[in-house]
């Protein structure tokens, strides 16, 4: 997978999060979690864009770790939304959780690879 494929995948994931938020129940909990997940779920795309312009290998790794942190936050939020039944379409929640999990795995591996490459440079 090249960086442009991953970028598109992250943008698609962010759009899926927006679609889920737009279908969530209008309740105190729903509104709170909607705000939280729309921030973390869309920031993954934006922060990945920043990582691509990293000023150094260390900066790139740091920004990739920020993306991973936001993906993990989004995943926990999706789990809460799912267990609390705060959504309209369970199919979309399950799809988002699966994609979120796959993206986490990609970023974990990418960070490990980048850190190994940095260590080889030393």
C-alpha positions as CSV (number, residue, x, y, z in Angstrom):
1,X,0.0,0.0,0.0
2,X,1.5,3.3,-0.9
3,X,1.0,6.6,1.0
4,X,-1.7,7.8,-1.3
5,X,-3.8,4.7,-0.9
6,X,-3.5,5.0,2.9
7,X,-4.4,8.7,2.7
8,X,-7.5,7.8,0.7
9,X,-8.4,5.1,3.2
10,X,-8.0,7.5,6.1
11,X,-10.2,10.1,4.4
12,X,-12.8,7.4,3.7
13,X,-12.7,6.4,7.3
14,X,-13.1,10.0,8.5
15,X,-16.1,10.3,6.2
16,X,-17.6,7.1,7.6
17,X,-17.2,8.6,11.1
18,X,-19.0,11.7,10.0
19,X,-21.8,9.6,8.6
20,X,-22.1,7.7,11.9
21,X,-22.2,10.9,13.9
22,X,-24.9,12.4,11.6
23,X,-27.1,9.3,12.4
24,X,-26.5,9.1,16.2
25,X,-29.3,9.6,18.7
26,X,-29.8,13.1,19.9
27,X,-29.3,12.6,23.6
28,X,-26.9,13.9,26.2
29,X,-24.6,10.9,25.8
30,X,-25.0,10.8,22.0
31,X,-24.1,14.5,21.7
32,X,-21.1,14.1,23.9
33,X,-19.7,11.1,22.1
34,X,-20.6,12.6,18.7
35,X,-18.4,15.5,19.4
36,X,-15.6,13.4,20.8
37,X,-15.5,10.9,17.9
38,X,-15.9,13.5,15.2
39,X,-12.7,15.1,16.5
40,X,-10.6,12.0,16.9
41,X,-12.0,10.2,13.8
42,X,-11.4,13.1,11.5
43,X,-8.0,14.1,13.0
44,X,-6.5,10.8,11.8
45,X,-6.6,12.0,8.2
46,X,-5.4,15.5,9.0
47,X,-2.5,14.3,11.2
48,X,-1.4,11.8,8.6
49,X,-1.1,14.7,6.2
50,X,1.1,16.4,8.7
51,X,3.2,13.3,9.1
52,X,3.9,13.2,5.4
53,X,5.6,16.6,5.8
54,X,7.6,15.6,8.8
55,X,10.8,17.6,9.3
56,X,12.9,14.6,10.3
57,X,12.5,10.9,10.9
58,X,11.8,11.6,14.6
59,X,9.1,14.1,13.7
60,X,7.5,11.7,11.2
61,X,7.5,9.0,13.9
62,X,6.0,11.3,16.5
63,X,3.2,12.4,14.1
64,X,2.5,8.8,13.2
65,X,2.2,8.0,16.9
66,X,-0.4,10.9,17.2
67,X,-2.4,9.3,14.4
68,X,-2.2,5.9,16.2
69,X,-3.3,7.6,19.5
70,X,-6.3,9.2,17.7
71,X,-7.2,5.8,16.1
72,X,-7.2,4.1,19.4
73,X,-9.4,6.8,20.9
74,X,-11.8,6.5,18.0
75,X,-12.0,2.7,18.5
76,X,-12.9,3.0,22.1
77,X,-15.5,5.6,21.3
78,X,-17.0,3.3,18.7
79,X,-17.2,0.5,21.2
80,X,-19.0,2.7,23.7
81,X,-21.4,4.0,21.0
82,X,-22.1,0.4,19.9
83,X,-22.6,-1.0,23.4
84,X,-24.8,1.9,24.4
85,X,-26.9,1.6,21.2
86,X,-26.5,5.3,20.3
87,X,-26.7,4.8,16.6
88,X,-29.1,4.1,13.8
89,X,-27.1,1.6,11.7
90,X,-25.3,-1.3,13.5
91,X,-23.9,-2.3,10.1
92,X,-22.0,1.0,9.9
93,X,-20.7,0.8,13.4
94,X,-19.3,-2.7,12.8
95,X,-17.8,-1.6,9.5
96,X,-16.1,1.4,11.2
97,X,-14.8,-0.8,14.0
98,X,-13.3,-3.3,11.5
99,X,-11.7,-0.6,9.5
100,X,-10.4,1.2,12.6
101,X,-8.8,-2.0,13.9
102,X,-7.1,-2.6,10.5
103,X,-5.8,1.0,10.4
104,X,-4.4,0.6,14.0
105,X,-2.5,-2.5,12.8
106,X,-1.1,-0.6,9.8
107,X,0.1,2.3,11.9
108,X,1.6,0.0,14.6
109,X,3.6,-1.8,11.9
110,X,4.6,1.5,10.1
111,X,5.8,3.0,13.4
112,X,7.9,-0.1,14.2
113,X,9.4,0.0,10.7
114,X,10.2,3.7,10.9
115,X,11.8,3.3,14.3
116,X,13.9,0.4,13.1
117,X,15.0,2.5,10.1
118,X,15.9,5.4,12.4
119,X,18.0,3.1,14.6
120,X,19.8,1.8,11.5
121,X,20.7,5.4,10.6
122,X,22.5,5.9,14.0
